[in-house]
Amino acid sequence: MRSSSCLLLLLVAISSVAAPQTPVVPHASESVEVSIVNVDAVVVDKQGKRAQGLSRDDFEIFENGVRQPITNFAEYSSAPPQQQSGVVTAQVPAAAPQQPPSQQKRSIIVFVERFQLPAFRSDPMFAAMKKLLHDSVRPGDRVMVVSWNQGVVGIRQAFTDDLSKVDSALDALARRTVTINRDQMDDLRQELGAISETFGPGGTTIEESGLSFSREQSARMKAQVAMADEKRKVETLKALMRSMAGVDGRKVLLLATHRLSEYAGAEAFYLAGADQLPAEVQSEFDAKPLMRTLVETANANGVTIYPIYAEGLGSTSMPAADQRDAPTAATGVFDYRILNNETPMLDFVAKETGGVSAWGSTEVTKLLPQIGDDFDSYYSLAYRATPAKAAARKIEVRVKDPNLSVRSRRQFVPKTEITRMEDRVIGALFGNAPRSAFRFAAKSAAPTRTKNKTYLFPLTVQVPIAALTPLRGQGDVYNGAFSVYLAWGSTIGGVSDTHHDTQPFSIPAADLDKAKTGHFTYTISVESLTPSLRVALGIYDEVSRDYAVGLINLQAPTAK
């Protein structure tokens, strides 16, 4: 993950009653263990009706093109087939009734980027979103509501099954949607107007784009801002999904975006009057690699993404009347080019993770009940992953009946033990901390101000030696190692990269009992642009693989 808040790991030191050495000890490596891969699949007929009553023999699973035996199979449905509408039931011989599987828990993240819509378009969409949650969320399920506005992330509602709290969070976002939202394109529009007044529509042109030098440079600067924002947004989304790594059951990201572009900031060039994006612009602002990392993170953590682009063709970034001196600026052309820059990535993310996308508030409103159907009617299949290094593998689920089609995630990403520990630490930032095997202490003193006016927080971590597992080495000595993991988050910039550092140690056998009454001390300093910071910490025993995670809130004293 990458943080835009300029948070830096500045110092690592360690001291204790037992001096650390550099012995060779076992530690978590990049190797991965063979595991069971679960794949949820939605099956429909050619009319889009849900297909129920299928069996294990009706499916095939392929990993990297090689068919794999299905080890586990279950069908989930909220009601018997004869009680559901829009459902086609497979014709199979009568069999003894089977006990239905227990319903899986559901974890839903609703991520809403700041966008602008009139109330008559916004209200039905948010009403449908709330209805989806009321129809789908059961006691014990969890919903989180997150907002994003040009680099500022807000946890509007932490994970809860209290739908009244979720409603309040969504109502607040709905009210914000109908208010005027100024963005980078408004600033660009003014800059282009000033350029036209000064130089006129002519001037020296850049051959490939057809724009004057001043216009292209103005557009490029706004596109660079858009690219940076898209990177921060994707990194935040990845952190949110990783926070659910240790959670069982169905996991969904409902992603309402303003921009999740194929080419970040393309609208700036179209606004400036470009008919097409030059090859060098496409190369510089290509966001497809970024989207692939988003998909990989979703598939690694079993998250289905449903991307929606509510604005559709109702663009709020239209050029002002006095700036429409290029063919691109015509209302229809401008809107369609923006739309064509957004929908390919929405479709890609949805298809690769087993979800569905929609654009335009009307189509989004129609899609939301379908997401509820996905919760209620699906098949869960599993197979044993083939042993290999931690590399992404292609998954394909097939249905033997040619009249049926299946929708599921298309990738499996094995995890190393290091990645799993990083996930646990990130989970702690978002209230998903797993149960710890032991306790450790963390404390911070008041921060100092740097010459750059940032805050430098000193942080001390105490790791109890009795919680660690040393191994008898050569001679009268015990060797061990532990790793300290940390990540931090703030309102501005989202979540940092995850850092970890491994500390080996040696303790003379004669001193072991005494050492177990003490602790190792690990000291770091974290630099922040903001006076408050949430830091998640994890301690991992490299020998026993036991771990503990915790959270500390850092706050600079209020200036008097």
C-alpha positions as CSV (number, residue, x, y, z in Angstrom):
1,M,0.0,0.0,0.0
2,R,1.1,3.6,-0.5
3,S,0.2,6.6,1.6
4,S,0.1,10.1,0.3
5,S,0.5,11.6,3.8
6,C,4.3,11.4,3.8
7,L,4.4,9.0,6.7
8,L,8.0,7.7,7.1
9,L,9.6,4.9,9.2
10,L,12.6,6.8,10.6
11,L,14.3,4.7,13.2
12,V,14.4,1.1,14.4
13,A,16.2,0.1,17.5
14,I,15.9,-2.7,20.0
15,S,17.1,-3.4,23.6
16,S,16.2,-5.7,26.4
17,V,17.4,-7.7,29.3
18,A,18.6,-10.2,26.7
19,A,20.8,-8.8,24.0
20,P,19.7,-9.6,20.4
21,Q,22.3,-11.4,18.3
22,T,22.3,-12.7,14.7
23,P,21.6,-16.4,15.1
24,V,20.1,-18.5,12.3
25,V,16.5,-19.2,13.3
26,P,13.5,-20.4,11.4
27,H,11.2,-17.5,10.3
28,A,8.2,-16.9,8.1
29,S,9.3,-17.2,4.5
30,E,7.9,-16.5,1.0
31,S,6.7,-20.2,0.8
32,V,3.0,-20.9,0.7
33,E,1.0,-23.8,2.0
34,V,-1.4,-25.9,-0.1
35,S,-4.9,-24.7,0.8
36,I,-8.5,-25.1,-0.1
37,V,-9.8,-22.5,-2.6
38,N,-13.4,-21.5,-2.2
39,V,-15.2,-20.0,-5.2
40,D,-18.8,-18.6,-5.1
41,A,-20.7,-18.9,-8.3
42,V,-23.9,-17.3,-9.6
43,V,-25.7,-19.4,-12.3
44,V,-28.4,-18.0,-14.6
45,D,-30.2,-19.1,-17.7
46,K,-30.4,-17.1,-21.0
47,Q,-33.2,-15.0,-19.6
48,G,-31.2,-14.1,-16.6
49,K,-33.2,-16.3,-14.2
50,R,-31.3,-18.0,-11.3
51,A,-30.7,-21.7,-11.8
52,Q,-31.3,-23.8,-8.7
53,G,-31.1,-27.4,-7.9
54,L,-27.7,-28.0,-9.6
55,S,-25.3,-30.6,-8.2
56,R,-21.5,-31.0,-7.9
57,D,-21.6,-33.0,-11.1
58,D,-23.0,-30.0,-13.1
59,F,-19.8,-28.0,-12.5
60,E,-16.2,-28.0,-13.5
61,I,-13.3,-26.0,-12.0
62,F,-10.1,-25.3,-13.9
63,E,-6.9,-23.8,-12.4
64,N,-4.5,-22.5,-15.1
65,G,-6.5,-24.6,-17.6
66,V,-6.2,-27.9,-15.7
67,R,-9.4,-29.4,-14.4
68,Q,-9.4,-29.8,-10.6
69,P,-11.6,-32.2,-8.4
70,I,-14.3,-30.3,-6.6
71,T,-13.8,-31.1,-2.9
72,N,-16.6,-29.2,-1.4
73,F,-20.0,-28.1,-2.8
74,A,-23.1,-26.3,-1.4
75,E,-26.1,-24.5,-2.7
76,Y,-27.3,-21.4,-0.9
77,S,-30.8,-20.1,-1.2
78,S,-32.9,-17.9,1.0
79,A,-36.1,-19.8,0.0
80,P,-37.1,-23.1,-1.6
81,P,-37.2,-22.9,-5.4
82,Q,-40.9,-23.1,-5.7
83,Q,-41.2,-20.0,-3.5
84,Q,-38.9,-17.8,-5.6
85,S,-39.7,-15.8,-8.7
86,G,-37.2,-15.4,-11.5
87,V,-35.8,-18.9,-10.8
88,V,-35.3,-21.9,-13.0
89,T,-35.0,-25.3,-11.3
90,A,-32.8,-28.0,-12.7
91,Q,-34.8,-31.2,-13.6
92,V,-33.2,-33.9,-11.5
93,P,-34.6,-37.2,-10.2
94,A,-36.3,-37.1,-6.8
95,A,-33.9,-37.6,-3.9
96,A,-34.1,-37.6,-0.2
97,P,-34.2,-34.0,1.1
98,Q,-30.8,-32.8,2.4
99,Q,-30.2,-30.4,5.3
100,P,-29.5,-27.0,3.8
101,P,-26.1,-25.5,4.7
102,S,-25.9,-22.9,7.3
103,Q,-26.0,-19.4,5.9
104,Q,-22.7,-17.7,5.5
105,K,-22.0,-14.4,7.3
106,R,-21.9,-11.3,5.0
107,S,-19.4,-8.5,5.2
108,I,-20.2,-5.5,3.0
109,I,-18.2,-2.4,2.4
110,V,-20.1,0.5,0.8
111,F,-17.5,2.9,-0.7
112,V,-19.0,6.1,-2.1
113,E,-16.8,8.6,-3.9
114,R,-18.0,12.2,-4.0
115,F,-20.1,12.8,-7.1
116,Q,-22.9,15.2,-8.0
117,L,-26.4,14.3,-9.1
118,P,-29.8,16.1,-8.9
119,A,-32.1,14.9,-6.2
120,F,-34.5,13.2,-8.6
121,R,-31.7,10.9,-9.7
122,S,-29.8,10.6,-6.5
123,D,-32.7,9.8,-4.1
124,P,-34.0,6.7,-5.8
125,M,-30.5,5.3,-6.1
126,F,-29.7,5.7,-2.4
127,A,-33.2,4.4,-1.5
128,A,-32.5,1.3,-3.5
129,M,-29.1,1.0,-1.8
130,K,-30.7,1.1,1.6
131,K,-33.4,-1.4,0.6
132,L,-30.7,-3.8,-0.6
133,L,-29.0,-3.7,2.8
134,H,-32.3,-4.0,4.7
135,D,-33.2,-7.0,2.6
136,S,-29.8,-8.7,2.7
137,V,-28.2,-7.9,6.1
138,R,-29.0,-10.3,8.9
139,P,-28.0,-10.2,12.6
140,G,-24.3,-10.9,12.8
141,D,-23.6,-9.6,9.3
142,R,-21.5,-6.5,9.0
143,V,-21.7,-3.3,6.9
144,M,-19.1,-0.5,6.7
145,V,-19.7,2.9,4.9
146,V,-16.7,4.7,3.6
147,S,-16.5,8.0,1.7
148,W,-13.8,9.4,-0.6
149,N,-13.4,13.0,-1.7
150,Q,-10.2,14.0,-3.6
151,G,-7.8,12.1,-1.3
152,V,-9.8,12.5,1.9
153,V,-11.1,9.2,3.2
154,G,-13.8,9.0,5.9
155,I,-15.1,6.0,7.8
156,R,-18.8,7.1,7.9
157,Q,-19.8,4.0,9.7
158,A,-17.6,1.2,11.1
159,F,-18.7,-2.4,10.7
160,T,-22.1,-2.9,12.2
161,D,-25.3,-4.9,11.7
162,D,-27.3,-1.9,13.1
163,L,-29.1,-0.8,9.9
164,S,-30.3,2.5,11.5
165,K,-26.7,3.6,11.8
166,V,-26.0,2.5,8.2
167,D,-29.1,4.5,7.0
168,S,-27.8,7.6,8.8
169,A,-24.4,7.3,7.1
170,L,-25.9,6.8,3.7
171,D,-28.4,9.7,4.2
172,A,-25.5,12.0,5.0
173,L,-23.8,11.0,1.7
174,A,-27.0,11.4,-0.2
175,R,-27.4,14.9,1.0
176,R,-23.8,15.7,0.0
177,T,-24.4,14.3,-3.5
178,V,-27.0,16.9,-4.4
179,T,-24.8,19.9,-3.4
180,I,-22.4,21.5,-5.8
181,N,-19.0,19.8,-5.9
182,R,-16.1,21.7,-7.2
183,D,-13.3,19.6,-8.7
184,Q,-10.1,19.9,-10.7
185,M,-12.0,20.3,-14.0
186,D,-13.6,23.5,-12.7
187,D,-10.1,24.9,-12.2
188,L,-9.0,23.7,-15.6
189,R,-12.0,25.3,-17.2
190,Q,-11.0,28.7,-15.8
191,E,-7.4,28.2,-16.9
192,L,-8.5,27.3,-20.4
193,G,-10.7,30.4,-20.5
194,A,-7.8,32.6,-19.5
195,I,-5.6,31.0,-22.2
196,S,-8.2,31.6,-24.9
197,E,-8.5,35.3,-23.9
198,T,-4.7,35.8,-24.0
199,F,-3.7,33.7,-27.0
200,G,-7.0,33.0,-28.8
201,P,-7.9,29.6,-30.0
202,G,-4.9,29.4,-32.3
203,G,-1.2,29.3,-31.5
204,T,1.5,26.8,-31.8
205,T,0.1,23.3,-31.7
206,I,1.4,20.0,-30.5
207,E,1.3,17.8,-33.5
208,E,-0.3,14.6,-32.0
209,S,-2.9,16.2,-29.7
210,G,-3.8,19.1,-31.8
211,L,-3.7,21.4,-28.8
212,S,-1.6,24.5,-28.2
213,F,1.3,24.1,-25.9
214,S,-0.4,26.0,-23.1
215,R,-3.6,24.0,-23.3
216,E,-1.8,20.7,-23.4
217,Q,0.4,21.6,-20.4
218,S,-2.7,22.7,-18.4
219,A,-4.5,19.5,-19.2
220,R,-1.4,17.4,-18.4
221,M,-1.0,19.0,-14.9
222,K,-4.7,18.2,-14.1
223,A,-4.3,14.7,-15.4
224,Q,-1.3,14.2,-13.1
225,V,-3.4,15.2,-10.1
226,A,-6.1,12.8,-11.3
227,M,-3.6,10.0,-11.6
228,A,-2.3,10.6,-8.1
229,D,-5.8,10.6,-6.7
230,E,-6.7,7.4,-8.5
231,K,-3.6,5.7,-7.1
232,R,-4.4,6.8,-3.6
233,K,-8.0,5.6,-4.0
234,V,-7.0,2.2,-5.3
235,E,-4.5,1.7,-2.5
236,T,-7.2,2.6,0.0
237,L,-9.7,0.2,-1.6
238,K,-7.0,-2.5,-1.5
239,A,-6.4,-1.9,2.2
240,L,-10.2,-2.0,2.9
241,M,-10.4,-5.4,1.2
242,R,-7.3,-6.7,2.9
243,S,-8.9,-5.8,6.2
244,M,-11.5,-8.5,5.6
245,A,-8.9,-11.2,4.8
246,G,-9.5,-13.1,8.1
247,V,-13.3,-12.8,7.9
248,D,-15.3,-15.9,6.8
249,G,-18.3,-15.8,4.6
250,R,-19.4,-13.6,1.7
251,K,-17.4,-10.4,1.2
252,V,-18.6,-7.6,-1.0
253,L,-17.4,-4.2,-2.1
254,L,-20.1,-2.0,-3.4
255,L,-18.1,0.7,-5.2
256,A,-19.8,3.9,-6.2
257,T,-17.2,5.9,-8.1
258,H,-16.8,9.3,-9.7
259,R,-13.6,8.3,-11.5
260,L,-12.1,4.8,-11.9
261,S,-10.6,5.6,-15.3
262,E,-8.9,3.6,-17.9
263,Y,-6.7,6.7,-18.6
264,A,-6.5,8.9,-15.5
265,G,-7.4,12.5,-16.2
266,A,-8.4,11.9,-19.8
267,E,-11.3,14.3,-19.3
268,A,-8.8,17.1,-18.9
269,F,-7.5,16.6,-22.4
270,Y,-11.0,16.3,-23.8
271,L,-12.0,19.5,-22.0
272,A,-9.0,21.2,-23.5
273,G,-10.2,20.2,-27.0
274,A,-8.3,17.1,-27.9
275,D,-10.1,14.7,-30.3
276,Q,-8.1,11.7,-29.0
277,L,-5.4,10.9,-26.5
278,P,-1.9,10.9,-27.9
279,A,0.1,7.7,-27.5
280,E,2.4,9.3,-25.0
281,V,-0.5,10.5,-22.9
282,Q,-2.1,7.0,-22.9
283,S,1.2,5.6,-21.8
284,E,1.8,8.1,-19.0
285,F,-1.7,8.0,-17.6
286,D,-2.6,4.3,-18.2
287,A,-4.4,3.1,-15.1
288,K,-5.0,-0.5,-16.3
289,P,-2.0,-1.9,-14.3
290,L,-3.5,-0.2,-11.3
291,M,-6.8,-1.9,-11.9
292,R,-5.1,-5.2,-12.2
293,T,-3.7,-4.8,-8.7
294,L,-7.2,-4.0,-7.4
295,V,-8.6,-7.1,-9.0
296,E,-5.7,-9.2,-7.7
297,T,-6.3,-7.9,-4.1
298,A,-10.0,-8.6,-4.4
299,N,-9.4,-12.2,-5.6
300,A,-6.7,-12.8,-3.0
301,N,-9.2,-11.9,-0.2
302,G,-12.4,-13.4,-1.7
303,V,-14.1,-10.1,-2.3
304,T,-16.7,-9.6,-5.0
305,I,-16.7,-6.0,-6.4
306,Y,-19.9,-4.4,-7.8
307,P,-18.7,-1.1,-9.4
308,I,-21.3,1.6,-10.2
309,Y,-20.9,4.9,-12.1
310,A,-24.0,6.7,-11.1
311,E,-23.3,9.9,-13.0
312,G,-23.4,8.2,-16.4
313,L,-23.9,10.7,-19.2
314,G,-25.0,13.5,-16.9
315,S,-21.6,15.1,-16.8
316,T,-21.0,18.1,-14.5
317,S,-17.7,18.9,-16.1
318,M,-19.1,20.3,-19.4
319,P,-17.1,23.2,-20.9
320,A,-18.5,26.6,-20.4
321,A,-20.1,28.2,-23.5
322,D,-17.2,30.5,-24.2
323,Q,-14.7,27.6,-24.2
324,R,-16.4,25.3,-26.7
325,D,-14.0,26.0,-29.6
326,A,-13.2,22.3,-30.3
327,P,-15.4,19.5,-31.7
328,T,-14.8,17.5,-28.5
329,A,-16.6,20.1,-26.4
330,A,-20.0,19.3,-27.9
331,T,-22.2,17.9,-25.1
332,G,-22.8,14.4,-26.4
333,V,-19.2,13.9,-27.6
334,F,-17.7,15.1,-24.3
335,D,-20.0,13.0,-22.1
336,Y,-19.6,9.8,-24.2
337,R,-15.8,10.1,-24.2
338,I,-15.8,10.4,-20.4
339,L,-18.2,7.4,-20.2
340,N,-16.1,5.4,-22.6
341,N,-13.1,6.1,-20.3
342,E,-14.9,4.9,-17.2
343,T,-17.0,1.9,-18.1
344,P,-14.2,-0.4,-19.4
345,M,-12.5,-0.5,-16.0
346,L,-15.8,-1.0,-14.2
347,D,-16.7,-3.9,-16.4
348,F,-13.2,-5.4,-16.1
349,V,-13.2,-5.2,-12.3
350,A,-16.7,-6.7,-12.0
351,K,-16.1,-9.6,-14.4
352,E,-12.7,-10.6,-12.9
353,T,-14.1,-10.7,-9.3
354,G,-17.6,-12.2,-10.1
355,G,-19.6,-9.0,-9.8
356,V,-21.7,-6.9,-12.1
357,S,-21.3,-3.2,-13.0
358,A,-23.8,-0.5,-14.1
359,W,-23.7,3.1,-15.1
360,G,-26.3,5.8,-14.9
361,S,-28.5,6.3,-11.9
362,T,-31.4,4.5,-13.5
363,E,-29.4,1.4,-14.4
364,V,-27.7,1.4,-11.0
365,T,-31.1,1.5,-9.2
366,K,-32.1,-1.6,-11.3
367,L,-28.8,-3.4,-10.5
368,L,-29.0,-3.1,-6.7
369,P,-31.8,-5.7,-6.3
370,Q,-29.7,-8.1,-8.5
371,I,-26.9,-7.8,-6.0
372,G,-29.4,-8.9,-3.3
373,D,-30.2,-11.9,-5.4
374,D,-26.5,-12.7,-5.6
375,F,-26.5,-12.8,-1.8
376,D,-29.5,-15.1,-1.6
377,S,-28.9,-17.6,-4.5
378,Y,-25.5,-18.9,-5.3
379,Y,-23.3,-22.0,-5.3
380,S,-20.1,-22.4,-3.2
381,L,-17.5,-24.7,-4.6
382,A,-14.0,-25.6,-3.4
383,Y,-10.9,-27.4,-4.7
384,R,-7.4,-28.0,-3.3
385,A,-4.9,-25.6,-4.8
386,T,-1.9,-27.1,-6.5
387,P,1.4,-26.5,-4.7
388,A,3.3,-23.7,-6.2
389,K,4.9,-20.4,-5.4
390,A,2.8,-17.4,-4.5
391,A,1.7,-16.4,-8.0
392,A,-1.7,-15.5,-9.3
393,R,-3.5,-18.4,-11.0
394,K,-6.4,-18.3,-13.4
395,I,-9.6,-19.9,-12.3
396,E,-12.5,-20.8,-14.5
397,V,-15.8,-22.3,-13.3
398,R,-17.9,-23.9,-16.0
399,V,-21.4,-25.3,-16.1
400,K,-22.0,-28.3,-18.3
401,D,-25.5,-27.2,-19.4
402,P,-24.9,-24.9,-22.5
403,N,-28.2,-23.1,-21.7
404,L,-26.7,-21.8,-18.4
405,S,-23.9,-19.3,-17.7
406,V,-21.9,-18.8,-14.6
407,R,-20.4,-15.7,-12.9
408,S,-17.5,-16.1,-10.4
409,R,-14.1,-14.7,-9.7
410,R,-11.4,-15.6,-12.2
411,Q,-8.3,-15.6,-10.2
412,F,-6.7,-17.2,-7.1
413,V,-3.8,-15.5,-5.4
414,P,-1.9,-17.6,-2.8
415,K,-0.6,-15.8,0.3
416,T,2.6,-16.1,2.1
417,E,2.7,-16.0,5.9
418,I,4.2,-12.5,5.6
419,T,1.2,-11.3,3.6
420,R,-1.2,-12.9,6.0
421,M,0.4,-11.0,8.9
422,E,0.2,-7.8,7.0
423,D,-3.5,-8.4,6.4
424,R,-4.0,-8.9,10.2
425,V,-2.4,-5.6,10.9
426,I,-4.4,-3.8,8.2
427,G,-7.5,-5.4,9.6
428,A,-6.8,-3.9,13.0
429,L,-6.9,-0.4,11.4
430,F,-10.5,-1.0,10.3
431,G,-11.8,-2.8,13.4
432,N,-11.1,-6.4,12.1
433,A,-8.4,-7.4,14.5
434,P,-8.1,-11.2,14.9
435,R,-7.7,-12.8,18.4
436,S,-4.2,-12.4,19.7
437,A,-2.2,-15.2,21.3
438,F,-0.5,-12.9,23.8
439,R,-0.3,-9.3,24.8
440,F,2.3,-6.6,24.2
441,A,2.5,-3.0,25.2
442,A,2.8,0.1,23.1
443,K,3.1,3.7,24.1
444,S,4.0,7.1,22.7
445,A,5.4,10.3,23.9
446,A,4.4,13.8,22.7
447,P,5.5,14.4,19.1
448,T,8.1,17.0,18.1
449,R,7.7,19.3,15.2
450,T,10.2,19.0,12.3
451,K,11.6,21.9,10.2
452,N,9.0,20.9,7.6
453,K,6.2,21.4,10.2
454,T,5.3,17.7,10.3
455,Y,4.8,15.7,13.5
456,L,7.4,13.2,14.6
457,F,5.8,10.6,16.9
458,P,8.2,8.4,19.0
459,L,6.6,5.0,19.6
460,T,7.9,2.3,21.9
461,V,6.8,-1.4,21.7
462,Q,7.5,-3.9,24.5
463,V,7.4,-7.5,23.6
464,P,7.3,-10.0,26.5
465,I,10.0,-12.6,26.2
466,A,7.9,-15.2,27.9
467,A,5.5,-15.0,24.9
468,L,8.2,-16.0,22.5
469,T,9.5,-19.5,21.7
470,P,13.3,-19.8,21.6
471,L,15.0,-23.0,20.3
472,R,18.0,-24.6,21.9
473,G,21.0,-23.9,19.7
474,Q,24.6,-25.0,19.7
475,G,26.1,-24.7,23.1
476,D,24.3,-23.3,26.1
477,V,22.2,-20.8,24.2
478,Y,18.6,-20.4,23.0
479,N,17.8,-18.7,19.7
480,G,14.7,-17.1,18.5
481,A,13.3,-14.3,16.4
482,F,10.2,-12.1,16.2
483,S,8.9,-9.6,13.7
484,V,7.3,-6.2,14.3
485,Y,4.7,-5.2,11.7
486,L,3.0,-1.8,11.5
487,A,0.8,0.3,9.3
488,W,-0.9,3.6,9.9
489,G,-3.8,5.5,8.6
490,S,-5.1,9.1,8.6
491,T,-8.0,11.0,7.2
492,I,-5.8,12.6,4.5
493,G,-4.0,10.1,2.4
494,G,-5.6,6.9,3.5
495,V,-3.4,4.0,4.7
496,S,0.4,3.6,4.6
497,D,2.5,0.9,3.3
498,T,2.9,-2.0,5.7
499,H,6.3,-2.3,7.2
500,H,7.9,-5.2,9.1
501,D,11.2,-5.8,10.6
502,T,12.6,-9.1,12.0
503,Q,14.7,-9.2,15.1
504,P,16.7,-12.4,16.0
505,F,17.9,-12.9,19.5
506,S,20.0,-15.2,21.6
507,I,19.7,-15.9,25.3
508,P,22.2,-17.9,27.4
509,A,20.5,-21.0,28.9
510,A,21.5,-19.9,32.4
511,D,19.7,-16.6,31.9
512,L,16.5,-17.9,30.2
513,D,14.2,-18.0,33.2
514,K,15.3,-14.6,34.3
515,A,14.9,-13.2,30.8
516,K,11.3,-14.5,30.6
517,T,10.3,-12.0,33.3
518,G,11.4,-9.1,31.0
519,H,10.7,-7.8,27.5
520,F,12.3,-6.7,24.3
521,T,11.9,-3.0,23.5
522,Y,11.4,-1.9,20.0
523,T,11.5,1.9,19.2
524,I,10.4,3.6,16.0
525,S,9.4,7.1,15.0
526,V,6.6,7.9,12.6
527,E,6.4,11.2,10.8
528,S,2.9,12.6,10.0
529,L,1.5,15.6,8.2
530,T,-1.5,15.5,10.6
531,P,-1.6,15.9,14.4
532,S,-3.5,12.6,14.8
533,L,-2.7,9.1,13.6
534,R,-3.9,5.6,14.0
535,V,-1.1,3.0,14.1
536,A,-1.7,-0.7,14.0
537,L,1.0,-3.0,15.3
538,G,1.6,-6.7,15.0
539,I,4.1,-9.0,16.8
540,Y,4.9,-12.3,15.1
541,D,6.9,-15.1,16.7
542,E,8.9,-16.6,13.8
543,V,9.3,-19.9,15.6
544,S,5.9,-20.7,16.9
545,R,4.0,-18.5,14.4
546,D,1.9,-17.1,17.3
547,Y,1.0,-13.5,16.8
548,A,-0.6,-10.5,18.5
549,V,-2.1,-7.3,17.0
550,G,-3.0,-4.0,18.6
551,L,-4.0,-0.4,17.8
552,I,-2.7,2.8,19.3
553,N,-4.1,6.3,18.6
554,L,-1.5,9.0,18.4
555,Q,-2.5,12.6,19.1
556,A,-0.4,15.8,19.4
557,P,-1.3,18.0,22.4
558,T,-3.6,20.9,21.6
559,A,-1.5,24.1,21.2
560,K,-2.2,26.6,24.0
